Amino acid sequence: MRWTLSNQLTVSRVALIPVLVVLYYMPVAWSHVATTGLFLLASITDWLDGYLARSRNEITPFGKFLDPVADKLLIAIVLLLLVGSHIVPAILAAIIIGREITISALREWLAERASVVQVSMLGKAKTAMQMIAVTALLLEVQVGNYSSREVGLVLLWVAAALTLWSGFEYIKQAWHELIAGDDASL
């Protein structure tokens, strides 16, 4: 495995998750600001590692595997923190996490069949919207007449809709494989 800068950034995103959890639960006034900053830093590494990998021609199998896993872990863990704090309804976390598990399983199953469903722009928009929504939910500031948490909750509903839509699109792309007869499995 080539230990590229983009792979290092991806690994750092995973390594930041337990630190983020500890910060979230620290009983100090500034913990939400620190948690938000760390989440933003981790979110930026998502964009940066992909940009660097493509621009420097450093795309590796390890990076292709870990990058989406890191994104899903980051979002899932923070959503669980927000559900546990009664900031996010459990249904929103269930939609987002459930879709991620379903599509990850679909991709794994397709890989076994030597088939691939490509990441779409809709999937990238979904991830970006999730990260923006979660940032607003963590921040705890007033934005005009609304709190960042109110704005974040609306954005998370939009993210959940994009999540379902992109999941549907992935399943639609893979549908021919899903319904194909496979006598060997009987």
Secondary structure, DSSP 8 states (H G I E B T S, - for coil): ----HHHHHHHHHHHHHHHHHHHHH--STTHHHHHHHHHHHHHHHHHHHHHHHHHTT---HHHHHHHHHHHHHHHHHHHHHHHHTTSS-HHHHHHHHHHHHHHHHHHHHHHHTT------HHHHHHHHHHHHHHHHHHH--EETTEEHHHHHHHHHHHHHHHHHHHHHHHHHHHHHHHHS--GGG-
